[in-house]
Amino acid sequence: MKLLVAAFLMIGSQAFARPEVSIPATVEVSQRPLLRLGDVAVVKGASESLVAKLDAIVIREDARELLISQKLESKEVLKILRAEMESDDELRAAKPAFIIPSLVKVEFAKNPVSREEVQRKILNHLTARCAECEYKLTIQSTPVPANRAWDLDLTQMTTKGGFLVPIRDGDSRQIKWISGTIRVSKLTPVTKRLISQGERVTAQDLQMQMVDVTFAKDNGLRIEDANGQLAARALPVGTPVWTSDLQREPAAKRGQIVKAIIGDDSFEISANVQAEDTGFVGDAIKVKNLDTQKVLSAVIIEKGVVKLQ
């Protein structure tokens, strides 16, 4: 057991705040001869490319041997992982932490395709896309492949709602489908008080909560994104705040007197001009020098301030 702990530390001692790869003490797999790391592992904090690389690592060329023992020793897995890390630059640079029980009990699913295995693979894929999201996955149906040399194709996988994942059968490339649904929750600003339409939203009015965003009408925000914007509609207490619920206040309005600057850090001149357009920070607008009546081009750099072109 001491040798096992030492082996784990050699791989995982530098893995703080890095990807984590764990294998459950009891794991169900599909009825296939080839056993890969992706069939049994739960991956967190990894990129999509790293998940794909980990998924492809072969643990057993003939998993049917496990039908008798039903046990996979961690020292066998760690030896393979150590060799992979020594030969692969991306894997070595990621420095993942591997958490593997000394003995893993392997159970083969009654059906050719294990729902538990499929769920692990899809969740690994989804978590790589959005580490801060929480997913609930329901597998509704799994097919019976024509042979046991099949692979999941997750390249076009949706991230929420109903989904179909193709299973490609060996050399024939015959496509069958796994169906299911994905519900996703994400930290989203939620109102702490009633905010009236047209009222300015402040950071103190909001708190971050996990909200089911599976059928959200648009993108979520951070509190700092909403701070200072105006409510486009009334927002009762406990309402998630979306982009469409807010409207930006123009940084310059047509007819407004704004400060115009010209020059650089070493030399700068400023004067008051009249905005001829309405715009937001970053917009190019026309401004008029009221003394000469000359119209100039400028870019809004902050509220009430423009920089002449």
C-alpha positions in Angstrom: 0.0 0.0 0.0 2.9 2.3 0.7 4.2 1.8 -2.8 0.8 2.7 -4.2 0.6 6.0 -2.2 4.1 6.9 -3.4 3.1 6.2 -7.0 0.1 8.5 -6.7 2.1 11.3 -5.2 4.7 11.1 -8.0 2.0 11.9 -10.5 -0.3 14.1 -8.4 2.0 16.1 -6.0 2.2 19.1 -8.4 -1.5 19.0 -9.4 -3.0 21.5 -7.1 -5.7 23.5 -8.9 -5.0 21.4 -12.0 -7.2 18.8 -13.8 -8.5 16.0 -11.6 -9.0 12.5 -13.0 -10.7 10.0 -10.7 -12.0 6.5 -11.0 -14.9 5.3 -8.8 -14.4 2.3 -6.6 -17.1 0.5 -8.5 -17.6 1.3 -12.1 -19.9 0.0 -14.9 -18.7 -0.3 -18.4 -20.1 -1.3 -21.8 -19.6 -4.7 -23.3 -16.5 -4.0 -25.3 -13.1 -5.8 -25.5 -11.1 -2.5 -25.4 -11.1 -0.6 -22.1 -10.0 3.0 -22.2 -9.5 5.5 -19.4 -12.4 7.5 -20.7 -14.7 4.6 -20.1 -14.1 4.6 -16.4 -12.8 8.1 -15.4 -14.5 11.2 -14.1 -12.6 14.3 -15.4 -12.8 17.8 -13.9 -11.0 21.0 -14.7 -9.6 19.8 -18.1 -9.8 21.3 -21.5 -11.8 19.6 -24.3 -8.5 18.5 -26.0 -7.2 17.1 -22.8 -10.4 15.2 -22.1 -10.2 13.7 -25.6 -6.5 12.7 -25.0 -7.4 11.1 -21.6 -10.4 9.3 -23.2 -8.1 7.6 -25.7 -5.6 6.1 -23.3 -6.0 2.3 -23.5 -6.1 0.5 -20.1 -6.8 -3.0 -21.3 -6.5 -4.3 -24.9 -8.8 -7.2 -23.9 -11.2 -6.2 -21.1 -12.9 -9.6 -21.2 -10.2 -10.7 -18.7 -12.0 -8.6 -16.2 -15.2 -10.7 -16.6 -13.4 -13.3 -14.3 -11.6 -11.1 -11.7 -13.9 -8.0 -12.0 -11.0 -6.1 -10.4 -8.6 -3.5 -11.8 -5.6 -2.7 -9.8 -4.5 1.0 -9.5 -0.9 0.1 -9.9 -1.6 -1.2 -13.4 -3.5 2.0 -14.3 -0.8 4.3 -12.8 1.9 2.5 -14.7 0.1 3.2 -17.9 -0.6 6.8 -17.0 3.0 7.5 -16.0 4.2 6.2 -19.4 1.7 8.3 -21.2 2.7 11.5 -19.3 6.4 10.8 -20.1 5.6 10.5 -23.8 3.0 13.3 -24.2 3.9 17.0 -23.8 0.3 18.2 -23.4 -0.5 15.6 -20.7 2.7 16.3 -18.9 2.2 20.1 -19.0 -1.3 19.8 -17.6 0.0 17.8 -14.5 -3.4 16.2 -13.7 -4.0 14.6 -10.3 -5.1 11.0 -10.6 -7.3 9.6 -7.8 -7.6 5.9 -8.1 -8.7 3.3 -5.4 -6.2 0.5 -4.9 -8.8 -1.9 -6.4 -11.5 -0.8 -8.8 -14.4 -3.2 -9.2 -15.4 -3.4 -12.8 -19.0 -4.4 -13.7 -20.1 -5.0 -17.2 -23.5 -3.6 -18.2 -26.4 -6.0 -19.0 -26.9 -4.1 -22.2 -24.2 -3.6 -24.9 -24.0 0.1 -24.1 -23.7 1.2 -20.5 -25.8 4.2 -19.6 -23.4 5.0 -16.7 -20.4 5.0 -19.0 -22.2 7.2 -21.6 -23.2 9.6 -18.8 -19.6 9.9 -17.5 -18.3 10.5 -21.0 -20.9 13.2 -21.8 -20.5 14.9 -18.5 -16.7 15.0 -18.9 -17.2 16.6 -22.3 -19.7 19.2 -21.0 -17.7 20.1 -17.9 -14.7 20.8 -20.2 -16.8 23.3 -22.0 -18.2 25.0 -18.9 -16.4 24.3 -15.6 -18.6 26.5 -13.5 -21.8 24.9 -14.8 -23.7 22.1 -13.1 -25.3 19.5 -15.3 -28.1 16.9 -14.8 -28.1 14.3 -17.5 -30.9 11.9 -18.4 -30.2 9.1 -20.8 -33.6 8.1 -22.4 -32.5 5.3 -24.8 -29.4 3.5 -25.9 -29.1 1.4 -29.1 -27.8 -2.1 -29.7 -24.7 -1.6 -31.9 -24.1 -4.1 -34.8 -20.8 -5.0 -33.2 -18.7 -4.2 -30.2 -16.2 -2.0 -32.0 -18.2 1.2 -31.6 -17.4 4.8 -30.6 -19.4 7.8 -29.4 -19.2 10.9 -31.6 -19.4 14.0 -29.3 -18.1 16.5 -31.8 -21.6 18.0 -32.4 -22.9 17.6 -28.8 -25.3 20.2 -27.7 -24.8 21.7 -24.2 -28.5 21.8 -23.0 -31.9 20.5 -23.8 -32.6 17.4 -25.8 -29.8 15.7 -27.5 -28.9 12.9 -29.9 -25.4 11.4 -29.8 -24.4 9.1 -32.6 -22.8 5.7 -32.0 -20.6 4.7 -35.0 -20.2 0.9 -35.5 -16.7 -0.2 -36.4 -15.8 -0.5 -40.1 -19.4 -0.3 -41.3 -19.7 3.2 -39.8 -23.4 2.5 -39.3 -24.9 5.2 -37.2 -27.3 4.6 -34.3 -28.3 7.1 -31.7 -28.3 7.7 -27.9 -31.0 10.1 -26.9 -31.5 12.1 -23.7 -31.8 15.5 -22.1 -29.4 17.9 -20.4 -30.4 20.4 -17.8 -27.7 23.0 -16.9 -27.5 25.4 -14.0 -25.1 28.4 -13.8 -24.3 31.2 -11.4 -26.6 34.1 -12.4 -27.4 37.5 -10.9 -30.7 37.4 -9.0 -32.5 40.4 -7.6 -32.5 41.0 -3.9 -35.3 43.6 -4.1 -38.0 44.9 -6.5 -36.4 47.0 -9.2 -38.7 49.2 -11.1 -38.6 49.7 -14.9 -36.1 52.4 -15.8 -34.4 52.2 -12.4 -30.6 52.0 -12.2 -29.4 48.6 -11.1 -26.5 48.5 -8.5 -24.3 45.7 -7.4 -26.0 45.8 -4.0 -29.3 44.9 -5.6 -28.1 41.6 -6.8 -26.6 38.3 -5.6 -25.2 35.3 -7.5 -27.2 32.1 -7.3 -27.3 28.8 -9.2 -30.1 29.1 -11.7 -31.4 26.6 -14.2 -30.4 28.1 -17.5 -31.5 25.2 -19.8 -34.2 27.3 -21.4 -32.9 30.8 -20.7 -33.9 33.4 -23.2 -30.4 34.8 -23.5 -27.0 34.9 -22.0 -26.4 35.3 -18.3 -24.4 38.2 -16.7 -22.0 38.9 -14.0 -22.9 41.4 -11.3 -20.3 43.8 -12.6 -21.9 43.6 -16.0 -25.3 44.7 -14.7 -24.0 47.3 -12.3 -25.1 50.8 -13.4 -27.4 49.7 -16.2 -31.1 50.5 -16.3 -33.9 48.0 -15.9 -35.8 47.4 -19.1 -38.7 46.1 -17.2 -39.8 45.6 -13.6 -37.8 42.9 -11.9 -39.4 41.4 -8.8 -37.4 40.0 -5.9 -35.7 36.7 -6.7 -35.8 37.3 -10.5 -32.8 36.1 -12.6 -31.4 39.0 -14.6 -30.6 38.4 -18.2 -29.0 40.7 -20.9 -32.5 41.6 -22.3 -33.7 42.7 -18.9 -31.2 45.6 -18.9 -30.6 48.6 -21.1 -27.4 50.6 -21.3 -27.5 54.3 -20.6 -25.9 56.2 -23.4 -22.6 57.7 -22.5 -23.4 60.7 -24.7 -26.7 62.0 -25.9 -27.5 64.2 -28.9 -27.5 67.8 -27.9 -25.6 67.2 -24.7 -22.4 69.2 -23.9 -19.5 66.8 -23.5 -15.8 67.2 -22.8 -13.6 66.6 -25.9 -9.9 65.9 -25.6 -7.1 65.7 -28.1 -3.5 64.7 -27.7 -1.6 62.0 -25.8 -0.3 61.2 -22.3 2.4 63.9 -22.7 0.2 66.7 -24.2 -3.5 67.0 -23.9 -6.0 69.8 -24.7 -9.7 69.7 -23.7 -12.7 71.7 -24.7 -16.5 71.6 -24.4 -18.4 70.5 -27.5 -21.9 69.4 -28.4 -22.7 65.8 -29.2 -24.5 65.5 -32.5 -25.3 61.8 -32.0 -26.3 59.5 -29.2 -23.9 56.7 -28.4 -22.2 54.4 -25.9 -18.6 54.0 -24.9 -16.5 52.9 -27.9 -19.0 54.4 -30.4 -17.8 57.0 -33.0 -20.0 60.1 -33.1 -20.1 63.6 -34.5 -19.5 66.6 -32.2 -19.8 70.3 -32.9 -17.6 73.1 -31.8 -20.1 75.7 -30.8 -17.7 78.6 -31.3 -16.8 77.7 -34.9 -19.8 75.5 -35.7 -17.4 73.0 -37.1 -18.4 69.4 -36.9 -15.7 66.8 -36.0 -15.5 63.1 -35.5 -14.9 61.6 -32.0 -14.9 58.4 -30.1 -16.7 58.1 -26.7 -14.1 57.0 -24.1 -16.2 57.4 -21.0 -19.5 58.9 -19.9 -19.6 62.6 -21.1 -16.0 62.4 -22.5 -15.0 62.0 -26.1 -11.6 61.9 -27.9 -11.3 63.8 -31.1 -10.2 61.8 -34.2 
